[in-house]
Amino acid sequence: MTRNSAALEAITKFNSSLVSLPSDISSLQVFADGVKGVSTSQIQTSPVNALVNTKGIDDDFTKYSKQLKNYLTVLNQIATLNNRITYLSTALDLYNFNPIPEIDISGYVTPLMNIYQKDVITMRNNLGTCLNSSSSKQKVNCKPIDDAYTNNITSAYLWYGASGSNPNNNPNNFAQQNTIGLQYTGIVNYTGATTFSFPVDVVWAQALPQFWYNTKNPTNTTNTNPAGNPAIIAFADAPWQFDTGPMNTTAWVTFFPLNIAPTINPTINPIISQPMSAYLPYSYSLGNTQWWTDTGSSTQRSTLDCSEPTFDLPCSIATNTAYNGGKDILSVNLHQIPNFFTP
């Protein structure tokens, strides 16, 4: 067999021919005339597995089995990330959860969709070109698949790294860090004078926009503005409820800006894989047409169940913020979506 497509074409034609068969096929016979005209010496009685790698009938793609398996693994991961970011984009638009103009979350989501979708298309085309190659053109047409394996690009995270194989965005720290960030989902709980709980989803931003921490008091400069810093952003994207009140679609954002020196370039350095102590939690809600927070009079505590979040092990992140002398508690718990990359 020199081309996998030939086998596929034969199976397709065979399946098509079955459609026209009558329901009663009792009149059909197996080799009604035997093997008339064919000498028994031409009949092959060896089992199929004994013929594999026999000269003239071997599978030309056997030597690429490891490369193809690796490439499909990376493709599945990037396709999963593309599906995830597409879902988040739809959710933001559905109920107008995008908290603009203060924070334009879609401004982070849309570029990621473009990146992941473009690479999915590229990788599928590379696979098609390789698998439809004749023996003489395999080495050239399967080169992208072989290169990824040779360069040890075994995950979507490595695909977007400095030594990645992606031809469209190489390297791309924004896309790379979100191979970790998009694996997260979470829940926000508030207990105190008011009680509410709602789910959140997560995206990693390479730079927060410029805005005051407390727009009710624009002169408040107690906290350092994190504008320009990378951040893990958790945001509501489904209707949620105050106490027993009606469901609402008020924008709500909790973000963890990274406390870094301005000399660190977030487009180059792997930012998200940092100890959680490097991230500072701040919670914002949009109420009465204004953003508010009370970080100036609150105490905060963040915990991580491993040393740092990585592609293979995105740590659970838990943050508790106490207000009003500890009477009110806002907790945010982020965790990996179970079996996120399982096909």
C-alpha positions in Angstrom: 0.0 0.0 0.0 1.6 3.3 -1.1 -1.2 5.7 -0.2 -3.6 5.6 2.7 -6.2 7.5 0.6 -6.4 4.5 -1.8 -7.6 2.3 1.0 -10.1 4.9 2.2 -11.4 5.4 -1.4 -11.9 1.6 -1.7 -13.8 1.4 1.6 -16.0 4.3 0.6 -16.9 2.7 -2.7 -17.6 -0.6 -1.0 -19.9 1.1 1.5 -21.7 2.9 -1.3 -22.3 -0.3 -3.2 -24.0 -1.9 -0.1 -26.8 0.7 -0.3 -28.2 -0.8 -3.5 -28.2 -4.4 -2.2 -31.7 -5.9 -1.7 -32.7 -6.9 1.8 -32.8 -10.6 0.8 -29.3 -11.7 -0.3 -29.8 -15.4 0.2 -29.4 -15.9 -3.6 -25.8 -14.6 -3.5 -23.0 -17.2 -3.3 -19.5 -16.8 -2.3 -17.3 -17.3 -5.4 -20.1 -19.1 -7.3 -17.6 -20.3 -9.9 -14.9 -21.0 -7.5 -11.5 -19.5 -8.6 -11.8 -20.8 -12.2 -8.8 -19.7 -14.3 -6.6 -19.0 -11.3 -3.9 -21.5 -10.4 -3.7 -22.5 -6.7 -0.1 -21.3 -6.6 -1.3 -17.7 -6.9 -3.6 -18.0 -3.9 -2.1 -16.3 -0.8 -2.8 -18.2 2.4 -0.4 -16.4 4.7 -2.0 -14.3 7.5 -2.1 -10.5 6.8 0.2 -9.7 9.7 2.9 -11.9 8.1 2.8 -9.7 5.0 3.5 -6.4 6.8 6.8 -4.9 5.7 7.1 -7.4 2.9 8.7 -5.7 -0.1 6.0 -4.2 -2.4 3.1 -4.3 0.0 4.4 -2.5 3.2 2.8 0.6 4.6 4.9 3.6 3.7 3.7 5.5 6.8 4.9 2.9 9.3 8.1 4.9 9.8 6.1 8.0 10.6 3.8 6.4 13.2 5.4 8.1 16.2 5.6 11.5 14.4 2.0 11.3 13.4 0.8 10.3 16.9 2.7 13.2 18.4 1.4 15.7 15.8 -2.2 14.5 16.4 -1.7 15.0 20.2 -0.6 18.6 19.8 -3.3 19.2 17.2 -6.0 17.9 19.6 -4.7 20.2 22.3 -4.7 23.3 20.1 -8.2 22.4 18.7 -9.4 22.1 22.3 -8.0 25.5 23.2 -9.7 26.9 20.0 -13.1 25.4 21.1 -12.7 26.8 24.6 -11.9 30.3 23.5 -14.7 30.3 21.0 -17.1 29.3 23.7 -15.9 32.1 26.0 -16.3 34.6 23.1 -19.9 33.5 22.6 -20.7 33.6 26.3 -19.3 37.2 26.6 -21.4 38.4 23.7 -24.6 36.5 24.7 -25.4 38.6 27.9 -23.0 41.5 27.3 -20.7 40.4 30.1 -17.7 42.1 28.6 -17.0 44.9 31.1 -16.1 47.7 28.7 -14.8 50.3 28.6 -12.8 49.6 31.8 -11.7 46.1 30.8 -12.3 44.8 27.3 -12.0 41.0 27.9 -12.9 40.4 24.2 -9.8 42.3 23.4 -7.9 39.3 24.8 -10.3 36.6 23.6 -10.6 37.5 19.9 -6.8 37.5 19.1 -6.5 34.1 20.8 -9.3 32.7 18.6 -7.5 33.9 15.5 -4.2 32.4 16.6 -5.5 28.9 17.6 -7.9 28.6 14.7 -5.2 29.5 12.2 -2.9 26.9 13.6 -5.6 24.2 13.6 -6.1 24.8 9.9 -2.4 24.8 9.2 -1.9 21.5 11.1 -4.8 19.8 9.4 -3.5 20.9 6.0 -0.1 19.5 6.9 -1.6 16.2 7.9 -3.6 16.0 4.7 -0.5 16.8 2.5 1.6 14.2 4.3 -1.0 11.4 4.3 -1.8 11.9 0.6 1.8 11.7 -0.4 3.3 9.2 -2.8 6.4 7.3 -1.6 8.7 9.7 -3.5 7.3 12.8 -1.9 6.8 11.7 1.7 10.0 13.1 3.0 9.2 16.6 1.8 5.4 16.5 2.4 5.7 15.1 5.9 8.5 17.4 7.0 6.3 19.6 9.3 5.2 16.5 11.2 8.7 15.1 11.4 10.1 18.4 12.5 7.7 18.8 15.4 8.7 15.3 16.7 12.4 15.9 16.1 12.3 19.2 18.0 10.4 17.5 20.9 7.3 19.7 20.4 5.0 17.4 22.4 2.4 19.9 23.6 0.5 23.0 22.7 2.6 24.9 25.3 5.8 23.9 23.6 4.3 24.6 20.1 4.1 28.3 21.0 7.5 28.4 22.7 10.8 29.8 21.3 11.6 26.5 19.7 8.1 25.7 18.5 7.2 24.5 15.1 4.1 26.7 14.4 4.7 28.8 11.2 2.1 31.4 12.0 3.1 32.8 15.5 6.5 31.6 16.5 7.1 32.2 19.3 3.9 33.6 20.9 4.0 34.1 24.7 0.3 35.3 24.8 -0.9 32.1 23.1 1.5 30.0 25.2 0.5 31.2 28.6 -3.2 30.7 27.7 -2.5 27.1 27.0 -2.4 27.1 30.8 -4.9 29.9 31.6 -7.7 28.4 29.5 -7.6 25.2 31.4 -9.0 27.0 34.4 -12.6 27.6 35.5 -13.8 28.6 39.0 -16.4 29.9 41.4 -16.8 33.1 43.4 -18.5 33.1 46.8 -19.5 36.1 48.9 -20.8 35.7 52.5 -21.8 38.6 54.7 -24.5 41.2 54.6 -25.2 39.9 51.1 -24.7 36.4 49.9 -24.0 35.3 46.3 -22.2 32.7 44.4 -21.5 32.3 40.6 -19.2 30.5 38.2 -16.3 32.3 36.4 -14.1 31.4 33.5 -10.5 32.5 33.0 -8.2 34.1 30.5 -4.6 35.2 30.8 -3.9 38.8 29.8 -0.4 40.0 28.9 -1.2 43.6 29.9 -4.0 45.1 32.0 -5.5 48.5 30.8 -5.1 51.8 32.6 -7.9 52.5 35.1 -8.3 53.6 38.7 -8.8 51.0 41.4 -11.7 52.9 42.9 -13.7 55.0 40.4 -16.0 56.1 43.2 -13.0 57.9 44.6 -10.6 58.7 41.6 -8.2 60.5 44.0 -7.6 57.2 45.9 -4.0 56.2 45.1 -3.6 53.8 48.0 -3.0 50.9 45.6 -0.5 50.8 42.8 -2.2 50.6 39.5 -1.4 47.4 37.7 -1.8 48.8 34.2 0.6 47.1 31.7 1.1 44.1 34.0 0.1 40.6 33.0 -2.8 39.1 34.9 -5.0 36.0 35.4 -8.5 37.3 34.8 -11.6 35.4 36.1 -14.9 36.8 34.9 -18.6 36.0 35.0 -20.1 34.8 31.7 -23.4 33.3 32.9 -26.4 34.8 34.8 -25.9 34.9 38.5 -27.9 35.8 41.6 -27.7 38.0 44.7 -29.2 36.2 47.7 -32.6 35.0 46.5 -33.1 37.9 44.1 -33.5 37.6 40.3 -30.8 36.4 38.0 -28.7 39.2 36.6 -26.0 39.7 34.0 -23.9 42.3 35.8 -20.3 42.2 34.7 -18.0 40.9 37.4 -14.2 40.5 37.2 -11.6 39.2 39.6 -8.1 39.5 38.5 -4.6 38.6 39.7 -2.1 41.1 38.3 1.5 40.0 38.5 3.6 42.1 40.7 6.6 42.4 38.4 9.4 44.9 37.7 8.8 47.0 34.6 12.0 45.6 33.0 10.3 42.2 32.6 8.9 41.9 29.1 5.6 39.9 29.3 5.7 39.0 25.6 8.9 37.1 26.1 9.1 35.7 29.6 6.9 32.8 30.8 4.9 34.8 33.2 2.1 32.6 34.3 4.4 29.9 35.6 5.3 31.9 38.7 4.6 31.3 42.3 1.1 32.5 43.2 2.7 34.8 45.8 3.8 36.9 42.8 0.1 37.6 42.0 -2.1 40.1 43.9 -5.8 39.5 43.9 -8.3 42.3 43.3 -12.0 41.9 42.9 -14.2 44.3 40.9 -17.9 44.4 40.2 -19.9 46.8 38.1 -22.7 48.3 40.2 -24.6 51.5 40.0 -22.8 52.1 36.7 -19.5 52.4 38.6 -16.7 50.0 39.3 -15.8 49.5 43.0 -13.4 47.6 45.1 -12.3 47.9 48.7 -8.8 46.6 48.6 -7.6 49.6 50.6 -9.3 48.4 53.8 -9.2 44.6 53.3 -6.9 41.7 54.0 -6.1 39.2 51.3 -4.8 35.7 51.4 -3.9 33.5 48.4 -3.0 29.8 48.4 -1.7 27.4 45.8 -1.7 23.6 46.0 1.6 23.3 44.2 4.7 25.5 43.7 3.5 27.1 40.4 0.9 26.5 37.7 2.2 24.6 34.6 0.8 23.2 31.4 0.8 19.7 32.8 -0.3 20.7 36.3 -2.4 23.9 36.6 -2.5 24.4 40.4 -5.8 25.1 42.1 -5.8 28.8 43.1 -7.8 30.0 46.2 -8.1 33.5 47.4 -10.0 34.9 50.4 -10.5 38.6 50.8 -11.9 39.9 54.2 -13.9 43.1 54.5 -15.5 45.0 57.3 -13.2 43.6 60.0 -13.6 40.0 58.7 -17.5 40.1 58.7 -17.7 39.8 54.9 -15.6 37.3 52.9 -15.1 37.1 49.2 -13.5 33.9 48.1 -12.4 32.9 44.6 -11.5 29.3 43.8 -9.9 28.5 40.4 -9.2 24.9 39.3 -8.4 22.9 36.2 -11.3 21.7 34.1 -11.3 17.9 34.5 -10.0 15.9 31.5 -9.6 19.2 29.6 -7.5 17.7 26.8 -9.0 14.2 26.8 -10.4 13.5 23.3 
